Amino acid sequence: MEKLITTLGNLSSARAGVILPHEHVFVDLRTSDQPGYAQASIKDVIGVMRPELETARRAGIGTIVECSTVGVGRRVDILKKVSEAAGFPLVLPTGVYREPWIPGWVHQADEEALVEWLSAELNEDIEGNDIRAGWIKLSAGDNGLTECERKVLRAAARSARDCGAVIGSHTVRGRVVRDQLDIIEKSGYTPDRFIWIHAHCEPDFALHIEMAKRGAWIEYDAIGSDSDELFMELIFKMLDAGFEHQLLLSQDCPGYDASQPGGGTLRPYTYIVETFLPRLRDAGGDEDTIHTIVRENPFKAFARPVA
Ligand SMILES: [Zn+2]
């Protein structure tokens, strides 16, 4: 049975509801050598983020995928407490961000050790919090993968292959995604278990189509921070090209930013359901297609077999 692995247990598609596949509840984009990196009081974070998650639920959002991976402020202990306080399920990542956010121990580790680490977080537990990771979140340099990023990706493909997990990567250039899909295939895994995060950043639409044809998920995830027209145009072009079943939409809200006083300025998780989707409907997006894109697709992307 395929289930979504969340902070509040394994969910079926019906229970997961509308899934936002790329948001942050807690983040720190400073590098880990900075004083105060990823530090915040759990009580403060709950005070700020619980109402946001409760508002999201009232707006019809069922589940949020947390994208703060190792290197950009992952704090599973905080996320667990916030999720429980709000009664709101989060899908947590394992994996590591790109250089220069990659911590020293990942540079030192060989591929085998990384496979072991990722597999343990996907199948057993993250840092003693009694929660498993739902997926692998990585990143790649804008101009190409470094040796270390290649090593991490090979390890990710091997551990994901063994349990069916999806790998998502923050990659702004399509030709870098092309290299990533090649590495995943060489490692014995498949492009249809890969999410191209931030695909809207790539101006050459032919590359969106090329990666979709290879099977990858195409994610447009800055809705609400760029013009709605831009995203609607991309969505309709993908639908016209026949890729309704490989499209993911999200907003990349920052959540509580540990580098900012009081967590910084929030963006609401609700823009997509309250403003963007109604506009998409008005522009001709039909209800079945929207249902596919915001419920079925993210479930299919992130769910994996569980005993
Ligand atoms: Zn993000």
Boltz pocket constraint, residues with backbone or C-beta under 6 A from the ligand:
constraints:
  - pocket:
      binder: B
      contacts: [[A, 22], [A, 23], [A, 24], [A, 67], [A, 252], [A, 253]]
      max_distance: 6.0
